[in-house]
Amino acid sequence: MVMVTHHVEELPPATSQVSLLDEGCAAASGSRDEVLSADLLSQIYRCPMSVRLVQGRRDLEVAPQAWDALLATR
């Protein structure tokens, strides 16, 4: 199955491979654990992110100090 989403928390726990795009270009591809890391997602989303495992799913959180800068760009 191929699933396209902006919401990492929607990925089923059985997801084995993940590919990330950055401005339409391939940025990373590999296992869920390799690709859904805070460091890599922070690079791609261009803001500090944390990733935690909640009931088998990844949950992303933008660092609180990053919200002002993110909202200012809109």
trRosetta pair geometry for C-beta under 8 A, 3 or more apart (Angstrom, degrees):
i j d omega theta_ij theta_ji phi_ij phi_ji
3 10 7.6 -150 158 117 137 109
3 11 7.0 157 86 -111 142 71
3 15 7.9 -80 38 -106 130 118
5 8 7.4 165 105 -68 113 29
5 10 5.0 -126 -169 64 166 134
5 11 7.2 -160 53 -60 140 76
7 10 4.4 70 99 -9 105 112
8 11 6.0 -30 -173 -2 51 115
8 36 6.2 134 -158 -131 134 120
8 41 7.6 -27 -53 -116 155 141
8 51 7.9 -60 119 -124 155 107
8 58 5.0 -55 144 92 114 115
8 59 7.7 168 93 -109 103 18
8 60 5.3 85 44 -23 130 118
9 54 7.9 -4 -132 54 105 117
9 57 5.5 69 -154 151 64 123
9 58 6.4 -126 -89 86 53 60
9 59 5.3 42 -96 -104 112 62
9 60 6.9 -123 -41 12 93 81
11 15 4.5 -28 174 -23 109 157
11 18 7.4 -15 -123 -96 155 116
11 32 7.3 165 139 -126 148 123
11 57 6.7 153 70 -141 75 89
11 58 6.7 16 50 31 120 101
12 15 5.5 136 67 -38 69 87
12 57 7.9 -72 -149 -96 18 100
13 55 7.9 -95 -72 131 129 66
13 56 3.5 -4 -110 151 133 122
13 57 6.0 -88 -73 -66 80 68
15 18 6.5 52 154 -65 122 94
15 32 5.3 106 104 -79 99 131
16 31 6.8 -56 174 -132 60 74
16 32 6.7 -107 -153 -21 16 103
17 29 7.2 16 -179 -176 99 82
17 30 7.0 -126 -142 148 75 15
17 31 6.6 -61 -101 -102 54 38
17 32 7.4 -109 -85 -45 10 70
18 28 7.8 11 108 109 92 96
18 29 7.2 -164 96 -139 50 48
18 30 6.9 -18 57 66 77 49
18 31 7.4 28 19 143 90 18
18 32 5.3 95 -18 -100 120 57
18 35 4.2 -153 81 72 116 148
18 36 6.2 51 51 -40 170 95
19 26 6.5 -51 -173 -135 110 94
19 28 7.1 176 -151 93 46 53
19 29 4.3 -1 -108 -104 82 93
19 35 7.5 -96 -91 -134 19 160
20 26 7.7 102 79 -161 52 53
20 27 4.7 -57 102 65 97 106
20 28 4.5 18 40 51 112 91
20 29 7.3 -153 21 -67 65 54
20 35 6.0 172 -19 -175 112 116
20 40 7.4 150 25 149 162 115
20 41 7.9 -143 -117 -97 155 67
20 44 5.7 -65 159 -106 136 164
21 24 6.0 6 177 -115 121 12
21 25 6.5 138 -158 64 77 28
21 26 6.4 -51 -105 -94 66 35
21 27 6.1 123 -150 1 15 99
22 25 5.8 -36 67 64 73 83
22 27 3.8 79 -8 -65 110 134
22 44 5.0 -123 -90 -137 110 89
26 29 6.5 -21 -169 -33 114 113
27 40 8.0 141 134 -177 110 99
27 43 7.9 178 178 106 130 110
27 44 5.5 109 132 -102 163 115
28 34 7.8 -159 171 125 117 94
28 35 5.0 153 127 -130 120 94
28 40 5.7 29 -50 -170 167 135
28 44 7.5 -94 6 -60 117 133
29 35 6.8 -6 -135 -88 13 134
30 34 3.9 -49 111 82 132 138
30 35 5.0 162 58 -46 86 99
31 34 4.6 91 55 7 82 104
31 35 6.8 179 78 -1 39 91
32 35 6.5 -69 -138 46 23 97
32 36 5.5 -10 179 10 66 121
32 58 7.4 -160 176 -31 107 128
33 36 6.9 -58 -113 50 16 90
33 37 7.6 48 165 -63 49 90
34 37 7.0 -50 172 -26 27 113
35 40 6.4 -112 -164 102 44 157
36 40 7.6 -117 -118 69 9 120
36 41 6.6 28 -153 -49 50 123
36 51 6.0 150 152 -147 86 155
36 58 4.9 -80 163 -99 145 168
37 40 4.7 79 61 15 92 103
37 41 6.6 -174 81 -3 42 90
37 51 6.6 -141 -154 26 24 148
38 41 6.1 -63 -139 45 25 105
38 42 5.9 31 161 -26 64 111
38 49 5.5 -162 -149 95 72 80
38 50 5.4 -6 -116 -126 128 38
38 51 4.8 -146 -66 7 78 96
39 42 5.9 -58 -149 33 23 112
39 43 6.8 24 153 -19 60 104
40 43 5.7 -53 -155 31 33 113
40 44 6.5 22 154 -12 67 108
41 44 5.7 -57 -143 42 35 107
41 45 5.8 15 164 -1 72 113
41 49 4.7 -72 108 72 110 150
41 51 6.5 111 24 -56 146 119
41 60 6.5 -128 158 -121 156 125
42 45 6.4 -61 -130 52 23 95
42 46 7.8 101 167 -79 51 7
42 47 6.6 -109 -149 88 70 34
42 48 5.4 7 -133 -124 122 35
42 49 4.6 -156 -76 24 75 88
43 46 7.3 11 175 -74 27 49
45 49 5.9 75 50 -43 139 131
45 62 7.8 -124 136 -100 143 96
47 62 5.8 6 118 -143 129 102
47 63 7.0 -152 155 32 89 93
47 66 4.2 113 -172 -178 112 144
47 69 7.2 172 -113 85 112 115
47 70 5.8 0 -86 -71 157 114
48 62 7.2 99 81 -166 63 59
48 63 3.7 0 95 0 114 136
48 65 7.4 21 46 65 135 95
48 66 5.2 -170 39 -49 87 136
49 60 5.5 -24 -167 -162 119 101
49 61 6.8 141 -160 72 66 44
49 62 6.1 -42 -102 -101 71 48
49 63 6.9 -115 -77 -23 22 82
50 60 7.4 147 76 -156 46 51
50 61 4.9 -16 58 60 94 99
50 63 6.8 101 -20 -73 95 76
51 58 5.5 -21 -165 -163 106 105
51 59 7.2 144 -157 70 53 46
51 60 5.8 -22 -99 -99 72 65
51 61 7.9 -176 -77 20 29 75
52 58 7.5 139 72 -155 33 55
52 59 5.2 -26 65 60 83 99
52 61 7.3 17 5 -2 105 115
53 56 7.1 14 -176 -99 97 12
53 57 7.3 146 -155 71 58 30
53 58 6.4 -38 -98 -97 59 54
53 59 7.5 159 -104 14 10 86
54 57 5.8 -34 70 66 76 83
54 58 7.9 96 24 -146 78 9
54 59 4.7 28 8 -18 123 129
62 66 5.3 -117 171 74 99 122
62 67 6.3 111 116 -71 128 78
62 70 6.8 -24 -171 -23 153 159
63 66 4.6 86 68 -5 88 111
64 67 6.3 -35 -166 -4 42 113
65 68 7.5 -42 -179 18 46 103
66 69 5.8 -64 -165 46 56 108
66 70 5.8 54 144 -24 84 111
67 70 5.5 -60 -143 40 33 112
67 71 6.0 25 165 -14 70 109
68 71 6.2 -61 -145 41 25 104
68 72 6.3 28 156 -26 62 111
69 72 5.7 -54 -145 31 30 115
69 73 7.0 30 158 -23 61 103
70 73 6.3 -60 -161 25 31 108
70 74 7.8 32 147 -26 60 102
71 74 5.9 -48 -162 16 45 116
